[in-house]
Amino acid sequence: MAKNRNAYQCDNCAATLSKWAGQCPECREWNTVNEIVTQARPSGRFRGYAGKLGNEVQDLASVGDATVARLAVGVGELDRVLGGGIVPGSVILLGGDPGIGKSTLLMQLTAALGQRVPGLYITGEESLEQLGMRARRLGLKLDGIRCLTETSIEQILGHAEKEKPKLMVVDSIQTVYTEELSSAPGSVAQIRESAAALVRWAKQNHCCVILVGHVTKEGALAGPRVLEHMVDSVLYFESDGDSRYRVIRAIKNRFGAVNELGMFAMTGTGLKEVKNPSAIFLSGHDKPVPGSVITVVREGTRPILLEVQALVDPSHLNNPRRVALGLEHNRLAMMLAVMHRHGGIALSDHDVFINVVGGMRVSETGADLPMLMALYSSFRDRPLPDKLVCFGEVGLSGEIRPVPDGEQRLREAVGHGYTTALVPVANAPRKPLDGLRIVGLSHVSAALEKVF
């Protein structure tokens, strides 16, 4: 049987080298050569495979529809992000900033599922005594929580073969190493080989494996990019500064919708799910104020009400400031150009600040019309009517285009007591909604005229 041997490969051009080099001789990039494990090829001419074949080739039409039963976590927000629950045999990668609550969430998840299915919590960053202190502080039931402090992937898989868990948490993948490589834990080669071994074991044993991943100072997951391709789901845990609220977002999900969003609140006894996120992001002014507009955005399958605030103030600088928090800076520049061209409003000598209340990030085009309304309201120092909500995409020619799931957004607004909605004409429902006056808009000039 051929033995494994160590080689070196460039992460940029995939060139294979016999020894390590600081610069790749093929693509001339620096610090891209890392150690890998390869299997030595048998010498001599290839004469065909003489062993027994494993799986058989099948026609896809002959494969029956087998629905895999998901394992519901019991936490509604997490089940929503995962697409309805955990799929047996799947591998989930959870990333987030230090101290945001990744270990707390997974400890709560392990304790909740430990009463129904066997679980195993593996940590390479804490001792068992520290895990016990955290579990008692969170008020979790300690019965059924199997824990292990280990960083060797060979030892981890050996214990997993003995325990036979259905849920295994590895905290974190950056601390795990394989003895076949001489590089330090956390290197590109160690993360890639360790994750590959865990993925293979999860598929063969129908066990869900959750990997905790560190992030860099830029906010990306540390390690090779191939790590995100190997797993089935990639979840990001996010927070806005010192806020007590946490947002978990699905970036990749082979078994559900992407860009799904779940809300949690950090308390002294752990993370609590927030079932009505719209109530968090609405400031609740006593009376309408200039520059404030309520919009409805869509995160995955859920509509959420957000408040967009704008401040337009005369500038004393040669280059007026343009600040966008929670919204794309390029779309703010586009809205200012549209206002100038189709609304006759020039803000070239004004500082412009725009913000989404609550620290949310909005990337969809449905926030164009609310952004424009908030800017115009602040510039004229005139508030919009009370209980008004709006959404819509604005084109460069001034037209207001429809956005997906318009009727569902309107129903969310009705549920929170809003009585007037400014929407694109194509998003106006055929049947009126009780208690909601809908104004269909087709152009920016008509929108500014009807509202102000």
N, C-alpha and C positions, 0 to 999 in steps of 0.2 A: 504494500500500500504506500502511495506517495506521501511524503511528509510535507508539512507546511514549512514555508521558508519566508523570511522577511525581505521585503523590497521597498522601494520608495516611488511615490507617484506624485506628479504635479497636480494640484487642485485646479489649476487654470486651464491646462491643455491636455491633462490625463496622460502625459508622457511617463513611461516607466523607466526608472533608473536603478542601477545596481547598488549605489551608495548615495548617501545624503549629500546635497549640495545647497548652498545658500541661494544660488540663482539657477533657474531651470535652463538647460542648454537649448531647449526647443523654442519656448516662447519668450525667454529672456526676462521673465518676471522674478522678483525677489521674494523670498520667504513663503513660497507656495509648495515646496516639496515636503511631504510628510510620509511617515512610515505606514505601510500596509502589510497585510498578511495574504500571501498567495499560495496556491497549492502547486507543488512541483509537477510538471508534466512528465509522463513516462517517456523514456528514450525510445527511439525506433519509429518506424512508420506506423501510422494509424491503421489498424486492421478491423475496426468496428467494435461495437460493444458486445461483449460475450456474456455479460451477466443477465440477471432476470430483470425485466422491465417492471417498473412500479405502476403508476397510474396509467390508465388507458386513454387514448384519444377518443373523444366523443363528439357527436354532432350536437350543436347547441339546441337544436329543435327537440332533441330527445331528452333534454334535461328538464325535469319537472320543476314546478314552482314550489320551492321550499321556503316558507316564511320563518325567519329566525326570530325567536321570542326574545324581546328586549328585557333587560333587567331594570325595572324602574328604581331610581335612586330614592325617591320619596321626597326630594326637594324640587318643587315645581320649577323654579328658575333654572336649575341645572339640567333637569330633564328636558326643558324647552331648548336649551342650547345644544344638547346632545341629540336632539331629534326624537325624543320620546323615551330615552333611557339608554343604558349601556348595552352594546351588542357584544355577545360572547366571542372571544377571539380577537377583539379589536385592540388597537394600541392608540392611546391618547397622549398627546404632548401638551402640558400645561405650563405656560411661561408667564412671567410677571416680575415686577420690580422687587427688590429685597424688602421684606417686612410687610408686604401687601396683604398676606393672608393665604398663600398657597398651601402651606403645610396645615394650617388651621382648617381650611375647607376640606382637604383630603382626609384629615383625621376624623372630622365629623362624618364624612362619607363612609369611611371604613367602619366606624362605630355603628352607623345606621344599617349598613348592609351586613355587618358581622352577625346580626341576629338571624339572618335568613340564609346567607351563603358563606362558605369559608373564605376569609380574607387574610392577606399578609401585607403588613406595612414594613417596608425596608428603608432604613435611613442610613445615610453615610455622613450626615452632618451633625447628628445629635446622639446622645446616649439614651439608653432605655429609661434611665431615671428622669431625664429631661422630658421624654415623651410622656411618662406617667404624670409628671407635674402639669403638663399642658392638658392632658385628658381630664385630670381632676379639676383643674381650673375651669374648663369648659362644661363640666358637669356631665360628662359622657359615661356610659356604662362600659366598664372595663372588661366585662366578660365577653369573650368572643373576639377580642382584638389581639391578633397574633403579630408580634413585632420581632424585628431582627436588625441588628446593627452590623452591617457588612458592606464592603466596597468591591470585593472581587467578584467578577461576573460568574466565574466557575463555581464559587461557593454559593452565590445567590441561586443559581439554577439548580445546584445540588439540593439545597433546602426546599426549593419550590417543588422538585420532584417528590420529595418526602411529604410535604404539607398538602399538595394538590389543591391550591387555592383556586377560586373562581374570580377573585379580584386581587391584583397585586399592585401595590404602589411603590415606586422607586423614587426616593427623594435624596439626591437628585442624580440625573444622568451624568452630570459633570464630575461627580465624585467616583463613579464606577470605572473600573479598569479591567483589562484582560491580561493574564500572565503571558500571553503569546507575544505581546509587544513590550518593548523596553521603554517606550516614551511615558511621560508623566500623565497621571489622570487629568482629564480636562482637555487634553490635546485633541486635535481633529481626528487623528487615527483612532485613539482610544474611544472617543464618543461614537464614531461610526461603527467600529467593530462591536462594542458593547450593545449599542442599540440594535444592530442587526441580529445579535444572538437573542435578545429579548423578544424581538419581533418573530423570529422563527419559533421560539418556544411558545409564544402566545397563540400562534396559528395552529401549532400541533396539538396543544392541550386545551383549546377553546377557553382560554382564560383572558380576561380583560386586564391589560397592563396599562397603568397610568404613570407616565414619566414626568417628573418635574424638571423644567429647564430654566437655567439662568438666562438673563438678558444682558446685553452690552449697554454701555452708556448711551448709545444711539437708540435703544429700545428694541433692537432685533435679538432673536434668540442666539445665544452663544453656541459656537460649534459650526460644523459644516452645514451648508444649505441642504444637503441630501438628507439630513435628519428629518426635515419637514416632509420630504417626499416619501420616506419610509413608513411613517406612521399613518394611521387612518384619519385622525382628527387632530387639529391644532387649535388650542384655546389660549386666549390672552386674557390675563387678569389685569385690569386697569383701574386707576384711581386718579383723582384730580387733587394733587397737593395734599393738604391736611384734611380733606373731606373724609367723613366717616362712611361714605358710600363707595361701593366697589362695583365695577362692571366687568362681567365675563363675556367675551365675544368669541364666536367661532369663526376662524379664518379659513379653515379647511375642515370639511366633514363629508366623508364618503357615504354616511348613512343618514344624512339630514341636510337641512338648508344651511348655507353659509351666511355669514354676517348676522346670525341670530344673536340676540343680546339677552343677558340675564342680569338682574339687579340684586345686590346684597347690601346690607348695612352691618358695619363692624360694631359689635357691642362687647361688653365685658365677658359675656358667656359665648363668644364666637360670632359667626356670621349668620344673620337672619335674612331671609329672602324678603324682597320688596315686591309685593304683588301689584301695586299701582304706581308705576314709575312716573306717570304724568303729574301726579300730585307733588312730586319732589321738585320738578324743574319749573314749576309755575310759582312766581314770587308772591302773587296775591296782593297787588296794589289796592289801596283803599279806593282810589279813583284812577281813571286813565291818565297816563303820563306820556309826554312826547318821546318818540323814539323807541317805544315798546310795542312789539307785535307778537301775537301767538300764532304758531304754525303747528302743523301735524306732519311729522316725518315718519318714515317706515324703517324699522330695524328688524330685518328678517321677516317674520310673519306678524310682527306686532306694530301697531301704530302708537306713537308716543307724542304727546303734546309738549312743545318746548317754547320758551320765550326767547325771542331775538331782540337784543337791545342795540341801539345805535346812538352815537354821539357825534354831531357835526359842529365844529367850533372854528371860528376864524383863526388862522394861523399867522404867527409872526416869523416863521422860518422861510428860508428860500425854497426848501423842499418840504412841503406839508407832509405830515405823518399819515401813513395808512396802516392801521393795525387791525388784524382779524384774528379773533380767538374762537376756536371751534368751527370756523368756516374757512374755506380755501381762499387764500389771498388773491389768486388769479380771478376767481369769480367776483370778488369784491371790486377789482379793477374793471371787470367787464360791466358790472352793474353801474358803476360811476360813468362809464362811457355811454351806456344806453340812456341814462338819465340826461346826460348832456345833449345827446343827439336827438332823442325822441321826446324828452320832457322839458328841454330848454333850461335845465338846471346845471350850472357849472360850479363844481366844487374844487377847482384847481387851487384856490387860495384858502382852503379850509382843511383842518385836521379831521380825519375820519377814523372813528373807532367803532368796531362792531364786535359783539360778543354773544355767545350762546350761554344762557344762565344754567348753572349746574355743572359746568365743565364738560359737557357732551361735545363730541366731534360729529359734525354733519357734513357728509360728502355728497349726498344726493342733490339732484337739480331742483327738487321741489322747494328748496329754501330760497330760490332766486327772488320770487315775488315778495315774500316776507322781508328779505334783505332790502329790496328796493323801497318798500313801504316804510320800513323803519328809518332808512336814511332820509327820505322825503319828510317824514313826520318830525324828525329831529331838526332838520334844516329850517322848516317852517315854524317850529315850536308849537305844533298843533297835535294833540293826541288823537289817536284813532278812536272810533266809537267803542263803547264798552261791549264786552262779550262778543268780540269779533275775532275770527280765525281766518287765515288765508294760506294758500299754498299754490305753487305753479312754477313751471320753468319759463324763463324769459330768454328769447332768442336775440341775436344781434340786430335784427331788423325791427325789434320792438314787439314782436308777436308773443303771446302767452300760450305756451304749449301744455298739453295735458301730462299728468304724471300717473304712474301705475296705482291701482287700488284706490281710486278717488272716493268711491262710495264708502269703503271701510274707514277711511280717514274721517269722513264726515260723520259717520256713526260714533266714532270715538269722541269727536267734538260735542255731539249732542249729549253723550253720556256725562260730560263734564259741565253741562249747563250753558254752552255757547249758543247764541241765537242768530248770528249772522256769519256767513261764510263767503269769502271772495275766492273763487276757483276759476280755472280755465273753462271755457264754454263746453269743451268736450268732456269734462269731468262732472258737469251738472247732471244729476240723476234724472231719469225719466219721471219717476214718481217722487213727489216732494216728501221730505222727512218732517215728521211732526216737531214743531217748535223751532225749526231752523229755516231762516230766510237765506236763500242761495242766490248770489249775484254772479252770473257768468261773465267772464272778461275775455276779450280777444286781443287787446293791444294795451301797451303800457300807458299811452295817453288817455285812453278811456278809463283805466284803473285809477289814475291820479285825479281825473275829473270827477268820477263818481264818489270817491272817498273824501276828497278834500274840497 
